[in-house]
């Protein structure tokens, strides 16, 4: 578990991910979560780089405010991060807090050289989260939008 000033951030177990999948009504998200679980099962030694991570307020309420995930670890030591926050918690700095903490944690893990992210070109809030967390634009435009990179120093 990663703890920040306001959050507990932790990966879900396979069973917990199955429950999320079963309860997800958005078919696109259900497909993404199913793919993530498949990665956990196929690569158990790299499970952490496929699992869904929960962002929970650490005030004892158990309130989940969003989630994040890595999209697998590639051969050159790069992982991609994706994230989302529930609308009622947006604009409070929680996602910046989470991404910053998780990126610092990931950078300390063996074999990690860089962390990447893509965001919709119109999603200025997400771009600001990445910039505040230490990412810089890579100059590449990916399938979801501009690509950002955080390089381990």
Phi and psi in radians as a Rosetta constraint file:
Dihedral C 1 N 2 CA 2 C 2 CIRCULARHARMONIC -1.864 0.35
Dihedral N 2 CA 2 C 2 N 3 CIRCULARHARMONIC 2.242 0.35
Dihedral C 2 N 3 CA 3 C 3 CIRCULARHARMONIC -1.956 0.35
Dihedral N 3 CA 3 C 3 N 4 CIRCULARHARMONIC 2.392 0.35
Dihedral C 3 N 4 CA 4 C 4 CIRCULARHARMONIC -2.132 0.35
Dihedral N 4 CA 4 C 4 N 5 CIRCULARHARMONIC -3.048 0.35
Dihedral C 4 N 5 CA 5 C 5 CIRCULARHARMONIC -1.000 0.35
Dihedral N 5 CA 5 C 5 N 6 CIRCULARHARMONIC -0.623 0.35
Dihedral C 5 N 6 CA 6 C 6 CIRCULARHARMONIC -2.146 0.35
Dihedral N 6 CA 6 C 6 N 7 CIRCULARHARMONIC -0.106 0.35
Dihedral C 6 N 7 CA 7 C 7 CIRCULARHARMONIC -2.273 0.35
Dihedral N 7 CA 7 C 7 N 8 CIRCULARHARMONIC 2.629 0.35
Dihedral C 7 N 8 CA 8 C 8 CIRCULARHARMONIC -1.915 0.35
Dihedral N 8 CA 8 C 8 N 9 CIRCULARHARMONIC 2.244 0.35
Dihedral C 8 N 9 CA 9 C 9 CIRCULARHARMONIC -2.158 0.35
Dihedral N 9 CA 9 C 9 N 10 CIRCULARHARMONIC 2.133 0.35
Dihedral C 9 N 10 CA 10 C 10 CIRCULARHARMONIC -2.633 0.35
Dihedral N 10 CA 10 C 10 N 11 CIRCULARHARMONIC 2.634 0.35
Dihedral C 10 N 11 CA 11 C 11 CIRCULARHARMONIC -1.373 0.35
Dihedral N 11 CA 11 C 11 N 12 CIRCULARHARMONIC 2.547 0.35
Dihedral C 11 N 12 CA 12 C 12 CIRCULARHARMONIC -1.409 0.35
Dihedral N 12 CA 12 C 12 N 13 CIRCULARHARMONIC 2.650 0.35
Dihedral C 12 N 13 CA 13 C 13 CIRCULARHARMONIC -1.300 0.35
Dihedral N 13 CA 13 C 13 N 14 CIRCULARHARMONIC 2.944 0.35
Dihedral C 13 N 14 CA 14 C 14 CIRCULARHARMONIC -1.022 0.35
Dihedral N 14 CA 14 C 14 N 15 CIRCULARHARMONIC -0.743 0.35
Dihedral C 14 N 15 CA 15 C 15 CIRCULARHARMONIC -1.096 0.35
Dihedral N 15 CA 15 C 15 N 16 CIRCULARHARMONIC -0.744 0.35
Dihedral C 15 N 16 CA 16 C 16 CIRCULARHARMONIC -1.126 0.35
Dihedral N 16 CA 16 C 16 N 17 CIRCULARHARMONIC -0.671 0.35
Dihedral C 16 N 17 CA 17 C 17 CIRCULARHARMONIC -1.137 0.35
Dihedral N 17 CA 17 C 17 N 18 CIRCULARHARMONIC -0.679 0.35
Dihedral C 17 N 18 CA 18 C 18 CIRCULARHARMONIC -1.037 0.35
Dihedral N 18 CA 18 C 18 N 19 CIRCULARHARMONIC -0.700 0.35
Dihedral C 18 N 19 CA 19 C 19 CIRCULARHARMONIC -1.136 0.35
Dihedral N 19 CA 19 C 19 N 20 CIRCULARHARMONIC -0.755 0.35
Dihedral C 19 N 20 CA 20 C 20 CIRCULARHARMONIC -1.045 0.35
Dihedral N 20 CA 20 C 20 N 21 CIRCULARHARMONIC -0.781 0.35
Dihedral C 20 N 21 CA 21 C 21 CIRCULARHARMONIC -1.063 0.35
Dihedral N 21 CA 21 C 21 N 22 CIRCULARHARMONIC -0.805 0.35
Dihedral C 21 N 22 CA 22 C 22 CIRCULARHARMONIC -1.096 0.35
Dihedral N 22 CA 22 C 22 N 23 CIRCULARHARMONIC -0.531 0.35
Dihedral C 22 N 23 CA 23 C 23 CIRCULARHARMONIC -1.670 0.35
Dihedral N 23 CA 23 C 23 N 24 CIRCULARHARMONIC -0.110 0.35
Dihedral C 23 N 24 CA 24 C 24 CIRCULARHARMONIC -1.354 0.35
Dihedral N 24 CA 24 C 24 N 25 CIRCULARHARMONIC 2.187 0.35
Dihedral C 24 N 25 CA 25 C 25 CIRCULARHARMONIC -1.614 0.35
Dihedral N 25 CA 25 C 25 N 26 CIRCULARHARMONIC -0.354 0.35
Dihedral C 25 N 26 CA 26 C 26 CIRCULARHARMONIC -1.408 0.35
Dihedral N 26 CA 26 C 26 N 27 CIRCULARHARMONIC 2.029 0.35
Dihedral C 26 N 27 CA 27 C 27 CIRCULARHARMONIC -1.105 0.35
Dihedral N 27 CA 27 C 27 N 28 CIRCULARHARMONIC -0.548 0.35
Dihedral C 27 N 28 CA 28 C 28 CIRCULARHARMONIC -1.182 0.35
Dihedral N 28 CA 28 C 28 N 29 CIRCULARHARMONIC -0.781 0.35
Dihedral C 28 N 29 CA 29 C 29 CIRCULARHARMONIC -1.152 0.35
Dihedral N 29 CA 29 C 29 N 30 CIRCULARHARMONIC -0.697 0.35
Dihedral C 29 N 30 CA 30 C 30 CIRCULARHARMONIC -1.016 0.35
Dihedral N 30 CA 30 C 30 N 31 CIRCULARHARMONIC -0.726 0.35
Dihedral C 30 N 31 CA 31 C 31 CIRCULARHARMONIC -1.141 0.35
Dihedral N 31 CA 31 C 31 N 32 CIRCULARHARMONIC -0.732 0.35
Dihedral C 31 N 32 CA 32 C 32 CIRCULARHARMONIC -1.117 0.35
Dihedral N 32 CA 32 C 32 N 33 CIRCULARHARMONIC -0.804 0.35
Dihedral C 32 N 33 CA 33 C 33 CIRCULARHARMONIC -1.112 0.35
Dihedral N 33 CA 33 C 33 N 34 CIRCULARHARMONIC -0.652 0.35
Dihedral C 33 N 34 CA 34 C 34 CIRCULARHARMONIC -1.124 0.35
Dihedral N 34 CA 34 C 34 N 35 CIRCULARHARMONIC -0.719 0.35
Dihedral C 34 N 35 CA 35 C 35 CIRCULARHARMONIC -1.119 0.35
Dihedral N 35 CA 35 C 35 N 36 CIRCULARHARMONIC -0.693 0.35
Dihedral C 35 N 36 CA 36 C 36 CIRCULARHARMONIC -1.098 0.35
Dihedral N 36 CA 36 C 36 N 37 CIRCULARHARMONIC -0.793 0.35
Dihedral C 36 N 37 CA 37 C 37 CIRCULARHARMONIC -1.089 0.35
Dihedral N 37 CA 37 C 37 N 38 CIRCULARHARMONIC -0.709 0.35
Dihedral C 37 N 38 CA 38 C 38 CIRCULARHARMONIC -1.032 0.35
Dihedral N 38 CA 38 C 38 N 39 CIRCULARHARMONIC -0.697 0.35
Dihedral C 38 N 39 CA 39 C 39 CIRCULARHARMONIC -1.109 0.35
Dihedral N 39 CA 39 C 39 N 40 CIRCULARHARMONIC -0.703 0.35
Dihedral C 39 N 40 CA 40 C 40 CIRCULARHARMONIC -1.059 0.35
Dihedral N 40 CA 40 C 40 N 41 CIRCULARHARMONIC -0.743 0.35
Dihedral C 40 N 41 CA 41 C 41 CIRCULARHARMONIC -1.303 0.35
Dihedral N 41 CA 41 C 41 N 42 CIRCULARHARMONIC -0.640 0.35
Dihedral C 41 N 42 CA 42 C 42 CIRCULARHARMONIC -1.313 0.35
Dihedral N 42 CA 42 C 42 N 43 CIRCULARHARMONIC -0.602 0.35
Dihedral C 42 N 43 CA 43 C 43 CIRCULARHARMONIC -2.168 0.35
Dihedral N 43 CA 43 C 43 N 44 CIRCULARHARMONIC 1.187 0.35
Dihedral C 43 N 44 CA 44 C 44 CIRCULARHARMONIC -1.055 0.35
Dihedral N 44 CA 44 C 44 N 45 CIRCULARHARMONIC -0.497 0.35
Dihedral C 44 N 45 CA 45 C 45 CIRCULARHARMONIC -1.282 0.35
Dihedral N 45 CA 45 C 45 N 46 CIRCULARHARMONIC -0.288 0.35
Dihedral C 45 N 46 CA 46 C 46 CIRCULARHARMONIC -2.070 0.35
Dihedral N 46 CA 46 C 46 N 47 CIRCULARHARMONIC 0.431 0.35
Dihedral C 46 N 47 CA 47 C 47 CIRCULARHARMONIC -0.897 0.35
Dihedral N 47 CA 47 C 47 N 48 CIRCULARHARMONIC -0.711 0.35
Dihedral C 47 N 48 CA 48 C 48 CIRCULARHARMONIC -1.053 0.35
Dihedral N 48 CA 48 C 48 N 49 CIRCULARHARMONIC -0.452 0.35
Dihedral C 48 N 49 CA 49 C 49 CIRCULARHARMONIC -1.532 0.35
Dihedral N 49 CA 49 C 49 N 50 CIRCULARHARMONIC 0.062 0.35
Dihedral C 49 N 50 CA 50 C 50 CIRCULARHARMONIC -2.154 0.35
Dihedral N 50 CA 50 C 50 N 51 CIRCULARHARMONIC -0.343 0.35
Dihedral C 50 N 51 CA 51 C 51 CIRCULARHARMONIC -1.278 0.35
Dihedral N 51 CA 51 C 51 N 52 CIRCULARHARMONIC 2.738 0.35
Dihedral C 51 N 52 CA 52 C 52 CIRCULARHARMONIC -1.447 0.35
Dihedral N 52 CA 52 C 52 N 53 CIRCULARHARMONIC 2.329 0.35
Dihedral C 52 N 53 CA 53 C 53 CIRCULARHARMONIC -1.880 0.35
Dihedral N 53 CA 53 C 53 N 54 CIRCULARHARMONIC 2.425 0.35
Dihedral C 53 N 54 CA 54 C 54 CIRCULARHARMONIC -1.774 0.35
Dihedral N 54 CA 54 C 54 N 55 CIRCULARHARMONIC 2.468 0.35
Dihedral C 54 N 55 CA 55 C 55 CIRCULARHARMONIC -1.852 0.35
Dihedral N 55 CA 55 C 55 N 56 CIRCULARHARMONIC 1.947 0.35
Dihedral C 55 N 56 CA 56 C 56 CIRCULARHARMONIC -2.096 0.35
Dihedral N 56 CA 56 C 56 N 57 CIRCULARHARMONIC 2.332 0.35
Dihedral C 56 N 57 CA 57 C 57 CIRCULARHARMONIC -1.040 0.35
Dihedral N 57 CA 57 C 57 N 58 CIRCULARHARMONIC 2.389 0.35
Dihedral C 57 N 58 CA 58 C 58 CIRCULARHARMONIC -1.655 0.35
Dihedral N 58 CA 58 C 58 N 59 CIRCULARHARMONIC 0.500 0.35
Dihedral C 58 N 59 CA 59 C 59 CIRCULARHARMONIC -1.579 0.35
Dihedral N 59 CA 59 C 59 N 60 CIRCULARHARMONIC 0.140 0.35
Dihedral C 59 N 60 CA 60 C 60 CIRCULARHARMONIC 1.544 0.35
Dihedral N 60 CA 60 C 60 N 61 CIRCULARHARMONIC -0.083 0.35
Dihedral C 60 N 61 CA 61 C 61 CIRCULARHARMONIC -1.394 0.35
Dihedral N 61 CA 61 C 61 N 62 CIRCULARHARMONIC -0.360 0.35
Dihedral C 61 N 62 CA 62 C 62 CIRCULARHARMONIC 1.306 0.35
Dihedral N 62 CA 62 C 62 N 63 CIRCULARHARMONIC 0.223 0.35
Dihedral C 62 N 63 CA 63 C 63 CIRCULARHARMONIC -1.260 0.35
Dihedral N 63 CA 63 C 63 N 64 CIRCULARHARMONIC 2.122 0.35
Dihedral C 63 N 64 CA 64 C 64 CIRCULARHARMONIC -1.566 0.35
Dihedral N 64 CA 64 C 64 N 65 CIRCULARHARMONIC 2.230 0.35
Dihedral C 64 N 65 CA 65 C 65 CIRCULARHARMONIC -1.903 0.35
Dihedral N 65 CA 65 C 65 N 66 CIRCULARHARMONIC -0.191 0.35
Dihedral C 65 N 66 CA 66 C 66 CIRCULARHARMONIC 3.029 0.35
Dihedral N 66 CA 66 C 66 N 67 CIRCULARHARMONIC -2.939 0.35
Dihedral C 66 N 67 CA 67 C 67 CIRCULARHARMONIC -2.647 0.35
Dihedral N 67 CA 67 C 67 N 68 CIRCULARHARMONIC 2.913 0.35
Dihedral C 67 N 68 CA 68 C 68 CIRCULARHARMONIC -2.621 0.35
Dihedral N 68 CA 68 C 68 N 69 CIRCULARHARMONIC 2.938 0.35
Dihedral C 68 N 69 CA 69 C 69 CIRCULARHARMONIC -2.796 0.35
Dihedral N 69 CA 69 C 69 N 70 CIRCULARHARMONIC 2.693 0.35
Dihedral C 69 N 70 CA 70 C 70 CIRCULARHARMONIC -1.688 0.35
Dihedral N 70 CA 70 C 70 N 71 CIRCULARHARMONIC 2.750 0.35
Dihedral C 70 N 71 CA 71 C 71 CIRCULARHARMONIC -1.960 0.35
Dihedral N 71 CA 71 C 71 N 72 CIRCULARHARMONIC 0.828 0.35
Dihedral C 71 N 72 CA 72 C 72 CIRCULARHARMONIC 1.501 0.35
Dihedral N 72 CA 72 C 72 N 73 CIRCULARHARMONIC 2.799 0.35
Dihedral C 72 N 73 CA 73 C 73 CIRCULARHARMONIC -1.894 0.35
Dihedral N 73 CA 73 C 73 N 74 CIRCULARHARMONIC 2.148 0.35
Dihedral C 73 N 74 CA 74 C 74 CIRCULARHARMONIC -1.595 0.35
Dihedral N 74 CA 74 C 74 N 75 CIRCULARHARMONIC 3.052 0.35
Dihedral C 74 N 75 CA 75 C 75 CIRCULARHARMONIC -1.128 0.35
Dihedral N 75 CA 75 C 75 N 76 CIRCULARHARMONIC -0.444 0.35
Dihedral C 75 N 76 CA 76 C 76 CIRCULARHARMONIC -1.645 0.35
Dihedral N 76 CA 76 C 76 N 77 CIRCULARHARMONIC 0.242 0.35
Dihedral C 76 N 77 CA 77 C 77 CIRCULARHARMONIC 1.452 0.35
Dihedral N 77 CA 77 C 77 N 78 CIRCULARHARMONIC 0.417 0.35
Dihedral C 77 N 78 CA 78 C 78 CIRCULARHARMONIC -1.880 0.35
Dihedral N 78 CA 78 C 78 N 79 CIRCULARHARMONIC 2.350 0.35
Dihedral C 78 N 79 CA 79 C 79 CIRCULARHARMONIC -2.093 0.35
Dihedral N 79 CA 79 C 79 N 80 CIRCULARHARMONIC 2.618 0.35
Dihedral C 79 N 80 CA 80 C 80 CIRCULARHARMONIC -1.903 0.35
Dihedral N 80 CA 80 C 80 N 81 CIRCULARHARMONIC 2.443 0.35
Dihedral C 80 N 81 CA 81 C 81 CIRCULARHARMONIC -1.945 0.35
Dihedral N 81 CA 81 C 81 N 82 CIRCULARHARMONIC 2.498 0.35
Dihedral C 81 N 82 CA 82 C 82 CIRCULARHARMONIC -2.300 0.35
Dihedral N 82 CA 82 C 82 N 83 CIRCULARHARMONIC 2.695 0.35
Dihedral C 82 N 83 CA 83 C 83 CIRCULARHARMONIC -2.765 0.35
Dihedral N 83 CA 83 C 83 N 84 CIRCULARHARMONIC 2.831 0.35
Dihedral C 83 N 84 CA 84 C 84 CIRCULARHARMONIC -2.768 0.35
Dihedral N 84 CA 84 C 84 N 85 CIRCULARHARMONIC 2.587 0.35
Dihedral C 84 N 85 CA 85 C 85 CIRCULARHARMONIC -2.221 0.35
Dihedral N 85 CA 85 C 85 N 86 CIRCULARHARMONIC 2.535 0.35
Dihedral C 85 N 86 CA 86 C 86 CIRCULARHARMONIC -1.152 0.35
Dihedral N 86 CA 86 C 86 N 87 CIRCULARHARMONIC 2.443 0.35
Dihedral C 86 N 87 CA 87 C 87 CIRCULARHARMONIC -0.916 0.35
Dihedral N 87 CA 87 C 87 N 88 CIRCULARHARMONIC -0.636 0.35
Dihedral C 87 N 88 CA 88 C 88 CIRCULARHARMONIC -1.208 0.35
Dihedral N 88 CA 88 C 88 N 89 CIRCULARHARMONIC -0.192 0.35
Dihedral C 88 N 89 CA 89 C 89 CIRCULARHARMONIC -1.923 0.35
Dihedral N 89 CA 89 C 89 N 90 CIRCULARHARMONIC 0.010 0.35
Dihedral C 89 N 90 CA 90 C 90 CIRCULARHARMONIC -1.190 0.35
Dihedral N 90 CA 90 C 90 N 91 CIRCULARHARMONIC 2.683 0.35
Dihedral C 90 N 91 CA 91 C 91 CIRCULARHARMONIC 1.365 0.35
Dihedral N 91 CA 91 C 91 N 92 CIRCULARHARMONIC 0.176 0.35
Dihedral C 91 N 92 CA 92 C 92 CIRCULARHARMONIC -1.893 0.35
Dihedral N 92 CA 92 C 92 N 93 CIRCULARHARMONIC 0.072 0.35
Dihedral C 92 N 93 CA 93 C 93 CIRCULARHARMONIC 1.412 0.35
Dihedral N 93 CA 93 C 93 N 94 CIRCULARHARMONIC 0.060 0.35
Dihedral C 93 N 94 CA 94 C 94 CIRCULARHARMONIC -1.155 0.35
Dihedral N 94 CA 94 C 94 N 95 CIRCULARHARMONIC -0.714 0.35
Dihedral C 94 N 95 CA 95 C 95 CIRCULARHARMONIC -1.212 0.35
Dihedral N 95 CA 95 C 95 N 96 CIRCULARHARMONIC -0.681 0.35
Dihedral C 95 N 96 CA 96 C 96 CIRCULARHARMONIC -1.061 0.35
Dihedral N 96 CA 96 C 96 N 97 CIRCULARHARMONIC -0.752 0.35
Dihedral C 96 N 97 CA 97 C 97 CIRCULARHARMONIC -1.043 0.35
Dihedral N 97 CA 97 C 97 N 98 CIRCULARHARMONIC -0.786 0.35
Dihedral C 97 N 98 CA 98 C 98 CIRCULARHARMONIC -1.182 0.35
Dihedral N 98 CA 98 C 98 N 99 CIRCULARHARMONIC -0.874 0.35
Dihedral C 98 N 99 CA 99 C 99 CIRCULARHARMONIC -1.099 0.35
Dihedral N 99 CA 99 C 99 N 100 CIRCULARHARMONIC -0.746 0.35
Dihedral C 99 N 100 CA 100 C 100 CIRCULARHARMONIC -1.026 0.35
Dihedral N 100 CA 100 C 100 N 101 CIRCULARHARMONIC -0.827 0.35
Dihedral C 100 N 101 CA 101 C 101 CIRCULARHARMONIC -1.150 0.35
Dihedral N 101 CA 101 C 101 N 102 CIRCULARHARMONIC -0.757 0.35
Dihedral C 101 N 102 CA 102 C 102 CIRCULARHARMONIC -1.216 0.35
Dihedral N 102 CA 102 C 102 N 103 CIRCULARHARMONIC -0.642 0.35
Dihedral C 102 N 103 CA 103 C 103 CIRCULARHARMONIC -1.144 0.35
Dihedral N 103 CA 103 C 103 N 104 CIRCULARHARMONIC -0.741 0.35
Dihedral C 103 N 104 CA 104 C 104 CIRCULARHARMONIC -1.093 0.35
Dihedral N 104 CA 104 C 104 N 105 CIRCULARHARMONIC -0.721 0.35
Dihedral C 104 N 105 CA 105 C 105 CIRCULARHARMONIC -1.088 0.35
Dihedral N 105 CA 105 C 105 N 106 CIRCULARHARMONIC -0.853 0.35
Dihedral C 105 N 106 CA 106 C 106 CIRCULARHARMONIC -1.055 0.35
Dihedral N 106 CA 106 C 106 N 107 CIRCULARHARMONIC -0.689 0.35
Dihedral C 106 N 107 CA 107 C 107 CIRCULARHARMONIC -1.104 0.35
Dihedral N 107 CA 107 C 107 N 108 CIRCULARHARMONIC -0.399 0.35
Dihedral C 107 N 108 CA 108 C 108 CIRCULARHARMONIC -1.491 0.35
Dihedral N 108 CA 108 C 108 N 109 CIRCULARHARMONIC -0.138 0.35
Dihedral C 108 N 109 CA 109 C 109 CIRCULARHARMONIC -1.420 0.35
Dihedral N 109 CA 109 C 109 N 110 CIRCULARHARMONIC 2.516 0.35
Dihedral C 109 N 110 CA 110 C 110 CIRCULARHARMONIC -1.026 0.35
Dihedral N 110 CA 110 C 110 N 111 CIRCULARHARMONIC 2.397 0.35
Dihedral C 110 N 111 CA 111 C 111 CIRCULARHARMONIC 1.509 0.35
Dihedral N 111 CA 111 C 111 N 112 CIRCULARHARMONIC -0.023 0.35
Dihedral C 111 N 112 CA 112 C 112 CIRCULARHARMONIC -1.615 0.35
Dihedral N 112 CA 112 C 112 N 113 CIRCULARHARMONIC 2.147 0.35
Dihedral C 112 N 113 CA 113 C 113 CIRCULARHARMONIC -1.901 0.35
Dihedral N 113 CA 113 C 113 N 114 CIRCULARHARMONIC -0.594 0.35
Dihedral C 113 N 114 CA 114 C 114 CIRCULARHARMONIC -2.689 0.35
Dihedral N 114 CA 114 C 114 N 115 CIRCULARHARMONIC 2.737 0.35
Dihedral C 114 N 115 CA 115 C 115 CIRCULARHARMONIC -2.229 0.35
Dihedral N 115 CA 115 C 115 N 116 CIRCULARHARMONIC 2.333 0.35
Dihedral C 115 N 116 CA 116 C 116 CIRCULARHARMONIC -2.119 0.35
Dihedral N 116 CA 116 C 116 N 117 CIRCULARHARMONIC 2.828 0.35
Dihedral C 116 N 117 CA 117 C 117 CIRCULARHARMONIC -2.698 0.35
Dihedral N 117 CA 117 C 117 N 118 CIRCULARHARMONIC 2.665 0.35
Dihedral C 117 N 118 CA 118 C 118 CIRCULARHARMONIC -2.162 0.35
Dihedral N 118 CA 118 C 118 N 119 CIRCULARHARMONIC 2.619 0.35
Dihedral C 118 N 119 CA 119 C 119 CIRCULARHARMONIC -2.528 0.35
Dihedral N 119 CA 119 C 119 N 120 CIRCULARHARMONIC 2.645 0.35
Dihedral C 119 N 120 CA 120 C 120 CIRCULARHARMONIC -0.993 0.35
Dihedral N 120 CA 120 C 120 N 121 CIRCULARHARMONIC 2.408 0.35
Dihedral C 120 N 121 CA 121 C 121 CIRCULARHARMONIC -1.012 0.35
Dihedral N 121 CA 121 C 121 N 122 CIRCULARHARMONIC -0.468 0.35
Dihedral C 121 N 122 CA 122 C 122 CIRCULARHARMONIC -1.596 0.35
Dihedral N 122 CA 122 C 122 N 123 CIRCULARHARMONIC -0.063 0.35
Dihedral C 122 N 123 CA 123 C 123 CIRCULARHARMONIC -1.585 0.35
Dihedral N 123 CA 123 C 123 N 124 CIRCULARHARMONIC 1.369 0.35
Dihedral C 123 N 124 CA 124 C 124 CIRCULARHARMONIC -1.093 0.35
Dihedral N 124 CA 124 C 124 N 125 CIRCULARHARMONIC -0.647 0.35
Dihedral C 124 N 125 CA 125 C 125 CIRCULARHARMONIC -1.066 0.35
Dihedral N 125 CA 125 C 125 N 126 CIRCULARHARMONIC -0.759 0.35
Dihedral C 125 N 126 CA 126 C 126 CIRCULARHARMONIC -1.163 0.35
Dihedral N 126 CA 126 C 126 N 127 CIRCULARHARMONIC -0.685 0.35
Dihedral C 126 N 127 CA 127 C 127 CIRCULARHARMONIC -1.086 0.35
Dihedral N 127 CA 127 C 127 N 128 CIRCULARHARMONIC -0.685 0.35
Dihedral C 127 N 128 CA 128 C 128 CIRCULARHARMONIC -1.168 0.35
Dihedral N 128 CA 128 C 128 N 129 CIRCULARHARMONIC -0.681 0.35
Dihedral C 128 N 129 CA 129 C 129 CIRCULARHARMONIC -0.991 0.35
Dihedral N 129 CA 129 C 129 N 130 CIRCULARHARMONIC -0.857 0.35
Dihedral C 129 N 130 CA 130 C 130 CIRCULARHARMONIC -1.088 0.35
Dihedral N 130 CA 130 C 130 N 131 CIRCULARHARMONIC -0.781 0.35
Dihedral C 130 N 131 CA 131 C 131 CIRCULARHARMONIC -1.098 0.35
Dihedral N 131 CA 131 C 131 N 132 CIRCULARHARMONIC -0.759 0.35
Dihedral C 131 N 132 CA 132 C 132 CIRCULARHARMONIC -1.145 0.35
Dihedral N 132 CA 132 C 132 N 133 CIRCULARHARMONIC -0.491 0.35
Dihedral C 132 N 133 CA 133 C 133 CIRCULARHARMONIC -1.484 0.35
Dihedral N 133 CA 133 C 133 N 134 CIRCULARHARMONIC 0.008 0.35
Dihedral C 133 N 134 CA 134 C 134 CIRCULARHARMONIC 1.744 0.35
Dihedral N 134 CA 134 C 134 N 135 CIRCULARHARMONIC 0.139 0.35
Dihedral C 134 N 135 CA 135 C 135 CIRCULARHARMONIC -1.418 0.35
Dihedral N 135 CA 135 C 135 N 136 CIRCULARHARMONIC 2.663 0.35
Dihedral C 135 N 136 CA 136 C 136 CIRCULARHARMONIC -2.251 0.35
Dihedral N 136 CA 136 C 136 N 137 CIRCULARHARMONIC 2.613 0.35
Dihedral C 136 N 137 CA 137 C 137 CIRCULARHARMONIC -1.059 0.35
Dihedral N 137 CA 137 C 137 N 138 CIRCULARHARMONIC 2.409 0.35
Dihedral C 137 N 138 CA 138 C 138 CIRCULARHARMONIC -1.605 0.35
Dihedral N 138 CA 138 C 138 N 139 CIRCULARHARMONIC -0.209 0.35
Dihedral C 138 N 139 CA 139 C 139 CIRCULARHARMONIC 1.523 0.35
Dihedral N 139 CA 139 C 139 N 140 CIRCULARHARMONIC -0.019 0.35
Dihedral C 139 N 140 CA 140 C 140 CIRCULARHARMONIC -1.774 0.35
Dihedral N 140 CA 140 C 140 N 141 CIRCULARHARMONIC 2.480 0.35
Dihedral C 140 N 141 CA 141 C 141 CIRCULARHARMONIC -1.915 0.35
Dihedral N 141 CA 141 C 141 N 142 CIRCULARHARMONIC 1.975 0.35
Dihedral C 141 N 142 CA 142 C 142 CIRCULARHARMONIC -1.605 0.35
Dihedral N 142 CA 142 C 142 N 143 CIRCULARHARMONIC -2.973 0.35
Dihedral C 142 N 143 CA 143 C 143 CIRCULARHARMONIC -1.151 0.35
Dihedral N 143 CA 143 C 143 N 144 CIRCULARHARMONIC -0.448 0.35
Dihedral C 143 N 144 CA 144 C 144 CIRCULARHARMONIC -1.770 0.35
Dihedral N 144 CA 144 C 144 N 145 CIRCULARHARMONIC -0.161 0.35
Dihedral C 144 N 145 CA 145 C 145 CIRCULARHARMONIC 2.413 0.35
Dihedral N 145 CA 145 C 145 N 146 CIRCULARHARMONIC -2.786 0.35
Dihedral C 145 N 146 CA 146 C 146 CIRCULARHARMONIC -1.066 0.35
Dihedral N 146 CA 146 C 146 N 147 CIRCULARHARMONIC 2.458 0.35
Dihedral C 146 N 147 CA 147 C 147 CIRCULARHARMONIC -1.722 0.35
Dihedral N 147 CA 147 C 147 N 148 CIRCULARHARMONIC 2.390 0.35
Dihedral C 147 N 148 CA 148 C 148 CIRCULARHARMONIC -2.072 0.35
Dihedral N 148 CA 148 C 148 N 149 CIRCULARHARMONIC 2.677 0.35
Dihedral C 148 N 149 CA 149 C 149 CIRCULARHARMONIC -2.394 0.35
Dihedral N 149 CA 149 C 149 N 150 CIRCULARHARMONIC 2.500 0.35
Dihedral C 149 N 150 CA 150 C 150 CIRCULARHARMONIC -2.079 0.35
Dihedral N 150 CA 150 C 150 N 151 CIRCULARHARMONIC 2.060 0.35
Dihedral C 150 N 151 CA 151 C 151 CIRCULARHARMONIC -1.850 0.35
Dihedral N 151 CA 151 C 151 N 152 CIRCULARHARMONIC 2.314 0.35
Dihedral C 151 N 152 CA 152 C 152 CIRCULARHARMONIC -1.218 0.35
Dihedral N 152 CA 152 C 152 N 153 CIRCULARHARMONIC 2.298 0.35
